Structure formats: C-alpha cells, structure tokens
Amino acid sequence: MTIPTSPFTDEHQQLRASVRRFVEGELAPHADEWEADGWFADWVFPRLGELGYLGLSMPTEYGGQGADYWATVVFGEEIVRCRSGSLPMAVAAHTDMALPPVLKFGTEEQKQAYLVPALRGERIACIGITEPEAGSNVAGVRTSARRDGRDWIINGSKVFITNGVRGSFVTMVVRTAPPSQTPDGRPDPWSGISLFLVDTDLPGFEVAQKLDKVGMRASDTALLHLTDVRVPAEALLGIEGQGFKQIMWELQGERLIASIQSVAAAQLTFERSLAYAQEREAFGRPIARFQVQKHRLVDMATEVEACRRLLYDCVDKWNRGEYATTEIAMCKLACAQMAFRVADEAMQLHGGYGYSREFPVERSWRDARLMRIGGGTDEVQREIISKLMGL
Ligand SMILES: Cc1cc2nc3c(=O)[nH]c(=O)nc-3n(C[C@H](O)[C@H](O)[C@H](O)COP(=O)(O)OP(=O)(O)OC[C@H]3O[C@@H](n4cnc5c(N)ncnc54)[C@H](O)[C@@H]3O)c2cc1C
C-alpha cells in the first residue's frame, strides 16, 4: 500500500501545534539545567499525564486518547524539540516500551494497577531486559524466578535501565525455567523465559547505581539488583514461558519509537545547521555559499528524507497491525546510523562552536550516538535482517 503524501489529518496537526507549544514553552527552557543536574524534573511525567500525552495511542477505557499510531509519531517528532534527547527517550521507555506489553498481555487487574496510573504519570515504568552478562543476547538472561507456594522469588541484576532510579515498576524479562529441548534434542534458549511486573519498592529491590553516561544525561539510567524479591503469582505478565516471544513483540515498538526520535532529532539538527550556515561568515561570505557546505546540507536533508519515508512506511504497516520485523529492523538500523552521521556532519559544519558546550550541536551528537546501541545494536539489527533474508 502507498502511504499518502502526508499521513497526518487536521486532528494530528492540531495535536502537533499543542505539543509544540507545550514542549517549547514548558520543557525547552529547562533543558540546560536538567542536563547539568543529570535529572529532569519530577513534575514532567505527571504534567505529560495531565495533558494526555502519555497514552495517545492507548484505549480511552484506561485513560488513553484512543488515537492511531500516527499520533504517537506526531508526539515523538515534537518532543525532541525540548533540546534534549534524554527526556524523549525516558518518556518513550515508559510509553512505548514498558507499557505496551501491559496492555497487550496484562490481565484487567494489571491494567488497572499499572497502566491506568502510568498513563496519568503517577507511576513511572521501566523496561528491564539488559543484564550485566546479557544485552544483545536476550535469551541469555540470568535473572531468575522460582516458585514459593503461590509466590515467585526473583534474584538477579538488570543494567542500563532507563528511569531505573525514579521508576515505580519494571516490566522485566526473567528466566522461570531452564531451556527445554527442541525436537532434535538441542536446548531451546528461547524457552523458559517469562515477563513480570516488578514493583521497585519491594524488599530486596535495590537501585545499586545511577550510571554516568556520555549522552542522554538528563535521563536516569540504573543498575538494579534483586535479592530474594518476593512477588505474587499476579505479577506474572502474560503466559509463563512465553516471555521471549512477548519481548520480541515489544522490541518492534521500541525500534519504531527509536526510529521516530532519530529522524526527528536529525531533522532538527539539519534545521539548526542550515540556519547557522546562512548566518556564519568566513572569508567574507556566509559559509552556506561554499559549495562543499551546500552539498553537506543537501546530503543531510536527503538522508533525513530517505529515512523518514522508510519510517513512515513501517509506521503505516504497524498502524494496520502488520508485524514487519525485517522492515522495522532495517528502519532502526538506517535511522540510527543516519541520526549520528547527521549530528557528526552538523558538528563539522559548526566548526569550533560545534564542539563547544554553548551550542546545542554537541548534545545532539552525544545523544544521537546512543541510537546505534539502545533497542538492539546495529549489529543485532543486521543479524535479524540477515536471518530473515535466509542468509
Ligand atoms: C543510555 C542507555 C539506555 C538503555 N536503556 C535500556 C532500558 O531501559 N532497558 C534495557 O533493558 N536496556 C537498556 N539499555 C541497554 C541496551 O539495550 C544494550 O546496551 C544493548 O542492547 C547492547 O547490549 P550490551 O550493552 O550488553 O552489549 P553486548 O551485547 O555485550 O554487545 C557488545 C558488542 O558486541 C556486538 N554483538 C553482540 N552480539 C553480536 C552478534 N551476534 N553478532 C555481531 N555482533 C554482536 C554488539 O553489537 C556490540 O557491538 C540501555 C543502554 C543505554 C546505553
């Protein structure tokens, strides 16, 4: 199916105008302070909840806005204008990574206890996949849960968890049984994994460290330790033993939102670079008049546009309920690489000022670098694509 030239309706455009007003008026003025503090203000999540922005594409019965996925695209494109990559990433970890599995796999009780307050911004969600010994290899998770009567006892560690310091609960990948055997007698590493909703205030749950990072500095990223954390049977999310399949579904949405933010950040970086090139003079003329800089700007704009089209094609499929794993992996790979290339070219175009803390380029460059790592590295996307291509 060919997507229309603009997939956005008048309603989407009104939403875009409202989000932009909010982002530029209420978030952007604090970006520098939050970056320096290594923490964005606690009022942000409840304020986003109050405005209805945490559940744009979630059903109204749980406090969402009931809009289609293009509304999520609009929000993702606009929130990057807050002059920080951290805050959009942290919000996306909540809205587009930790919460969709609660909606898709959760019981009615779980939706009431977790989804409803999370959409109001009262409870903050984290997604807990990565461990000190298992990142790219999700099937290698060692955090385990064993039964004790009706309860489960969880032990293990999770690392690089976005919102991990401020979070109220974690949608967590946990091993509940050793791998079973495949029909040809080999261990099936994807079996025996389950998802849990784990409250962060339970005894034995410890935020062991707030991690220091190159970029995304206003977002809290944590190392979490779980020592004999007792959760009730009701904490199991979805079907026991089906967690690998469930988290692979989650990762499709995670890669899409990462792609949305990558393209939007690159678009903004391009716009800033164009304005700077027209203003900054060298050898008696604006640097935009040098052919090499014109070509640099043209390449940046072309790359952003190409990725946007790939992204919108994936969004269209996702919005219609298609499970386009290959295209989404290609999109994540292309958009992440493009976002960092554009940020790097922007730094070059800005010269010394690009490397200075006074201009936003250096933050965009640091923040963009994460996109090639988080949500599955470039190499992991290539592995997925090559497998699905039968290579
Ligand atoms: C700021 C930040 C926020 C994050 N937020 C979250 C979060 O909220 N929740 C969460 O669960 N995780 C989060 N992560 C973790 C992130 O998803 C992982 O860092 C990422 O998946 C890579 O895992 P790893 O760091 O263990 O690297 P490793 O898996 O150890 O990989 C190291 C290198 O080996 C390569 N490699 C691995 N396997 C293969 C292979 N089969 N073929 C070729 N190369 C391979 C990788 O591409 C990489 O280059 C976050 C990370 C950061 C930095």
The ligand as an SDF file (V2000), in Angstrom:
LIG
                    3D

 53 58  0  0  0  0  0  0  0  0999 V2000
   21.5840    5.0230   27.8090 C   0  0  0  0  0  0  0  0  0  0  0  0
   21.1050    3.6170   27.6840 C   0  0  0  0  0  0  0  0  0  0  0  0
   19.7860    3.3170   27.9960 C   0  0  0  0  0  0  0  0  0  0  0  0
   19.3430    1.9970   27.9380 C   0  0  0  0  0  0  0  0  0  0  0  0
   18.0740    1.7030   28.3550 N   0  0  0  0  0  0  0  0  0  0  0  0
   17.7050    0.4100   28.4920 C   0  0  0  0  0  0  0  0  0  0  0  0
   16.4660    0.0620   29.1230 C   0  0  0  0  0  0  0  0  0  0  0  0
   15.6750    0.9330   29.5110 O   0  0  0  0  0  0  0  0  0  0  0  0
   16.1780   -1.2500   29.2880 N   0  0  0  0  0  0  0  0  0  0  0  0
   17.0180   -2.2440   28.8760 C   0  0  0  0  0  0  0  0  0  0  0  0
   16.7010   -3.4050   29.0590 O   0  0  0  0  0  0  0  0  0  0  0  0
   18.2010   -1.9550   28.2950 N   0  0  0  0  0  0  0  0  0  0  0  0
   18.5580   -0.6580   28.0910 C   0  0  0  0  0  0  0  0  0  0  0  0
   19.7690   -0.3470   27.5170 N   0  0  0  0  0  0  0  0  0  0  0  0
   20.6710   -1.4320   27.1210 C   0  0  0  0  0  0  0  0  0  0  0  0
   20.8580   -1.6160   25.6210 C   0  0  0  0  0  0  0  0  0  0  0  0
   19.6880   -2.0980   25.0300 O   0  0  0  0  0  0  0  0  0  0  0  0
   22.0540   -2.5610   25.4530 C   0  0  0  0  0  0  0  0  0  0  0  0
   23.2100   -1.8270   25.8540 O   0  0  0  0  0  0  0  0  0  0  0  0
   22.2130   -3.0800   24.0490 C   0  0  0  0  0  0  0  0  0  0  0  0
   21.1510   -3.9370   23.7140 O   0  0  0  0  0  0  0  0  0  0  0  0
   23.5390   -3.8240   23.8570 C   0  0  0  0  0  0  0  0  0  0  0  0
   23.7530   -4.7730   24.8570 O   0  0  0  0  0  0  0  0  0  0  0  0
   25.1540   -4.8010   25.6450 P   0  0  0  0  0  0  0  0  0  0  0  0
   25.4150   -3.4210   26.1120 O   0  0  0  0  0  0  0  0  0  0  0  0
   25.1170   -5.8790   26.6380 O   0  0  0  0  0  0  0  0  0  0  0  0
   26.2300   -5.1330   24.5360 O   0  0  0  0  0  0  0  0  0  0  0  0
   26.7340   -6.5900   24.1020 P   0  0  0  0  0  0  0  0  0  0  0  0
   25.5650   -7.4610   23.8310 O   0  0  0  0  0  0  0  0  0  0  0  0
   27.7540   -7.0400   25.0670 O   0  0  0  0  0  0  0  0  0  0  0  0
   27.4460   -6.2460   22.7210 O   0  0  0  0  0  0  0  0  0  0  0  0
   28.7710   -5.7520   22.6350 C   0  0  0  0  0  0  0  0  0  0  0  0
   29.1250   -5.6380   21.1500 C   0  0  0  0  0  0  0  0  0  0  0  0
   29.0370   -6.9340   20.5350 O   0  0  0  0  0  0  0  0  0  0  0  0
   28.1470   -6.8700   19.4410 C   0  0  0  0  0  0  0  0  0  0  0  0
   27.4380   -8.1420   19.3040 N   0  0  0  0  0  0  0  0  0  0  0  0
   26.7070   -8.8000   20.2220 C   0  0  0  0  0  0  0  0  0  0  0  0
   26.1540   -9.8960   19.6910 N   0  0  0  0  0  0  0  0  0  0  0  0
   26.5540   -9.9370   18.3950 C   0  0  0  0  0  0  0  0  0  0  0  0
   26.3070  -10.8160   17.2930 C   0  0  0  0  0  0  0  0  0  0  0  0
   25.5220  -11.8970   17.4130 N   0  0  0  0  0  0  0  0  0  0  0  0
   26.8900  -10.5440   16.1060 N   0  0  0  0  0  0  0  0  0  0  0  0
   27.6890   -9.4480   15.9570 C   0  0  0  0  0  0  0  0  0  0  0  0
   27.9430   -8.5770   16.9450 N   0  0  0  0  0  0  0  0  0  0  0  0
   27.3730   -8.8090   18.1400 C   0  0  0  0  0  0  0  0  0  0  0  0
   27.2100   -5.7180   19.7590 C   0  0  0  0  0  0  0  0  0  0  0  0
   26.5940   -5.2270   18.5810 O   0  0  0  0  0  0  0  0  0  0  0  0
   28.1720   -4.7380   20.3850 C   0  0  0  0  0  0  0  0  0  0  0  0
   28.8710   -4.0530   19.3710 O   0  0  0  0  0  0  0  0  0  0  0  0
   20.2230    0.9700   27.5150 C   0  0  0  0  0  0  0  0  0  0  0  0
   21.5400    1.2830   27.1550 C   0  0  0  0  0  0  0  0  0  0  0  0
   21.9870    2.5760   27.2670 C   0  0  0  0  0  0  0  0  0  0  0  0
   23.4370    2.8610   26.9600 C   0  0  0  0  0  0  0  0  0  0  0  0
  1  2  1  0
  2  3  1  0
  2 52  2  0
  3  4  2  0
  4  5  1  0
  4 50  1  0
  5  6  2  0
  6  7  1  0
  6 13  1  0
  7  8  2  0
  7  9  1  0
  9 10  1  0
 10 11  2  0
 10 12  1  0
 12 13  2  0
 13 14  1  0
 14 15  1  0
 14 50  1  0
 15 16  1  0
 16 17  1  0
 16 18  1  0
 18 19  1  0
 18 20  1  0
 20 21  1  0
 20 22  1  0
 22 23  1  0
 23 24  1  0
 24 25  2  0
 24 26  1  0
 24 27  1  0
 27 28  1  0
 28 29  2  0
 28 30  1  0
 28 31  1  0
 31 32  1  0
 32 33  1  0
 33 34  1  0
 33 48  1  0
 34 35  1  0
 35 36  1  0
 35 46  1  0
 36 37  1  0
 36 45  1  0
 37 38  2  0
 38 39  1  0
 39 40  1  0
 39 45  2  0
 40 41  1  0
 40 42  2  0
 42 43  1  0
 43 44  2  0
 44 45  1  0
 46 47  1  0
 46 48  1  0
 48 49  1  0
 50 51  2  0
 51 52  1  0
 52 53  1  0
M  END
$$$$
